[in-house]
Amino acid sequence: MPVASRPYRFSGKLWMRFGSSWYVCTASLIKKGVLITAAHCVHNYGRGAAGWANEVRWYPANYTSTGGPWGYYSGVNWNIPTVYYNGTDTCQSGATGVVCNNDIATVRLAPKGGVYAGTTMGGWYGYGWNGYSYLATPVFGNATVAQITQIGYPVAIDNGYQMLRGDSYGKYIALTGSNGKLLKNTQLGSAMTGGSSGGPWLVNFGTAPVVTGSASLGNAAVRNVVVGVTSWGYTSVGINVQGASWFGQNAEFPNAAYGSYGAGNIGFMVNYTCTGAPAYC
């Protein structure tokens, strides 16, 4: 069962209850008890205290209608940037709350039997910021790109029960948002649909190969690094493009370091999550 092997099993299906209705997304471990996903999976943009999901469950390595080999882990709490909470994030004109700088969230997972999910799974993904593993190249019209592996549970394919993987070049996009500030996103070619939201965008995915002779892995020696999560896509059939908020410094989170947890939005979110509950990290 490939989805139960490393490093696939660090990803899983996310169920969220808003009122009496359940919805699905994707999420992945970046600390032993902390998930990364999209903010819109756990909160309705700009709705403040009324916008939160009431319940969150994560099924690692989900592969059937009833889950996967480890059942589910319950969310203890879920955190999003304040600008997403109050509806003041930098977003694309005409796509407020959809194509934005900071559609990211963290979820703390309750341990089961005193054991955190990452301990049971045997690890978790790393995360990077400010264009980690991206490269400016003339081959793609001087675009800044990275080879990205996307993981998700799109509900339009296999009823959303099966974990899907896609591989594509992701292109860094910068444009002026509706508030006049710089909007940073990554876009890639993808046939995934709703349900894939929150799924990890990884560089250097997979186990490290054995290198002999004169070969060198360079930065690829650091494996399974999340540099974004699926945030948005087109609803029109045949437009196979999805996007993710850029992990790193932006107009809302300009600092180069938030504690020891990195730069920009991702650094702030992990710092906030781990400082508030270090046992999960």
N, C-alpha and C positions, 0 to 999 in steps of 0.2 A: 504494500500500500504506500505509494510514493509520498502522499500528503502527510503521512505520519512520520516520515524520515526527516532528518535535519538537512537543510535549514527550512524546509517547507512548513514544518509543524509550528514554527514561531508565528505563523499567520493563522487567522481563523475568522469565522463568521460572527458578526456582531448583531445581536438582536436588541432593539430598543423599544420600550413601551412609552407611548405618549397617550396619557389617559387610558382608554381601554383598547387602543389600537397598537399593534406591533409592526415594526418596520425592520428592514435589514440593511446592514452595511458590512464592511470588512475592517479588521483591525489587526495590529501586530505588536508583539512584545519588543520593547526597547530597554526595559529593566526587568528584574525578576518578578516584580509585581505591578508593572506599569505598561499600559498599551498606548500606542499612538494611533489616531484615527482622524477623521474630518470633524470640524466643529459642527457642521450642519447635521451630522449624524446624531448628536446628543442635545442640540439646541436649535430652536428656530430663530434665525438671524434677527437681531434687533428687538426681540420681545422681552428682554430683561428676565425678571423672575418668573414670568409666565411661560418662558420658552423652553424650559428644561424637560428632558426626558425623565419619566418617573422611575424607570428601571432599565438596567443594562445587563446583558449577559453575553459572554464570549465563549464560543465553541472552537477551541483549537483543532486544526486539521479536520474540520467538518467535511464529511463526504456522503452523507445520507440525509434523508428527511428528518431523522431524529438526532443528528449530531455526528460526533466522532468518537475516537477511542478514549478520550479523557472527559467526556461529558461537557459541562460548562462551568465557568467561573463567574461569580457575581461581581458586578461593579460596586465598589464602596462609595466612590464619588467620581465625578467627571468635571474637568476643568477646561475652560476656553479663554481666549484673550478677551479682555474687557471691551475692546473695540468691536468684537463680534457680538458680544452680549448686548451692548447698547446701540448697535447699528451705526457706528461711526467709522468702520473700517474703510480703507482705500479699496474701491471696487471699480470695475469697468462700467463706463456709462451705459445704461440700459440693462445692466446685469448686476445690479446692487444685491448683495447677499449671495451671489453665485460665483462670479469670477473676482476674487478678492485676494488681498495680501496675506490674510491670516486665518484661512479656513483649516485650522488644525486644533486638535484637542488631545488631552491625556485622560486616561481612565485608570484609577487604582483598582486592582482586583483583590478581593478577599482571598486569603490562602485557604486551602482545603486540608483539614487535618493538621493545621499549623504549617503547611508547606506551600510556598509561593509557586505560581505557575511556572516561572522560569527555572526553578530548581527541578520541578517535575519534568519539564520539557528538555532539560539539559542545556539551557542557554537562551539567548535572545539576540536580536539584531543590534548592531551599532547604529549610529546616526551621524550625518555630516551636515555641514552648513557652508554658506557663501561659495557655492559652486564646487563643492568637493567632487573631484573626478570629472568635472566638466572641462572641455577643451575648446578654445577658439580655433577654428580651422577654415581655411579657404575652400576646402572641398565642399562645404555646405554653405557657400556664399558668405563666408566670414561669420557664420552663426556660431554661438557658443552652445556646444552639444555634449551629451553624455549618453553612453549606451546604458539603457535602463531596463530592468526586469520589473514588470508590474504583476502584482498578485491580487486577485479579487474573486468575489462571488456574485457575478452578474445574474440577476433573476431571470433574464430573458433567455438564458442558456442553461440547459439541464435543470430548469426550475430553481436555479440558484443553489442547488445542493452541493455541486462540485466546485472545488477550488480550481481556478483557471490561471494560467501563466501567459503573459505576453512579453515579447522582447522588441524594443524599438529604440531608435535614437530620439532622445528628448531634447527639445530646443528651448533655450532660455529666451523669454519674451519680456521686454520692458516697454511700458507705454504709460501715458498720463491717465490717471484715474479720474473719475467724475468729480473728485474734490480738488483736483489740481496737483495731487501728490503722485509720486512714482509708484506704479503698480508692477509687481514682479511675479511672473508665473513661469512654469515650464509646460510645454505642450508636446504631446507625442501621438503617434498613430496607434489607435486601439479600437478593437471591436467590442470591448466590454460595455456594459450598460448599467442602469441602476442596480444597486446592490454591491457594486465594486467600490463605491465611495468609501474613502477612508483606508483603502488598501495600500500597502507600501509600494513605493517606487525605489528600487534598490539598485545600487551599483556594485559590481564585483560579486554577483550572486553565485552561490554554490560553494562547494568545498574547495580548498586550495589544492592545486595540482602539485605533484612532485616535479621539481625543476632540476634538470641535469645539464651538464655542459655549459654553454655560454648564454643560455636563456636567462631572462630576468623578468620577474613579475612587476617590479616597480611598485606603484601605489596599489596595484591589484592584489598585493599580499594581504592587505586589510580587506576582509571579506564581509559581504552581506551588510552593507551600509545603507540605511534609509535616507533619501535626500528629498522626499516629498510623499504626500499621500493623495490619492485620487480625490479631486474636489468637484469637478464638473465635466460634462460632456454634452454633445448635441443630442437632442431628442429626435431629430429627423433621421430616418433610416438611410444609411449609406454615407453619412458624414462621420467617418471613423476617427475622431479626434477627441482626446480628453486632456484635461489640464490639472495642474497642482499648484498650490501656493509655494513659492520659493522659500526653502528653508534658509534662514539667515537674516542679516541686517536689512531693515526696511524703514519706511517713514515712521512706523509705529513703535518699532523696537530697534533703535539705532546702535545699541551698545555692542562692542566687539566681544564682550564677555559678561555673562550673567552667572556669578559665582564660578564654579568650575565646570559648568554644564554646556558651555558653548555660546555662540553669538546669536543675536537677533531673536526672531520669534521662537524658534525651537529651543534655543538656550534659555530664554525666559520661562517657557512652559515647563521644561524639565527641571529647572532650578526651583520653580514654584512648587511643583509636585513633589520633588524629593526633599526639599528643605522642610516642607510641611509634614512629611511622613517618611523619614529616612529609612525605616525598616523595609519599605517597599522597593528600595533602590539598592 
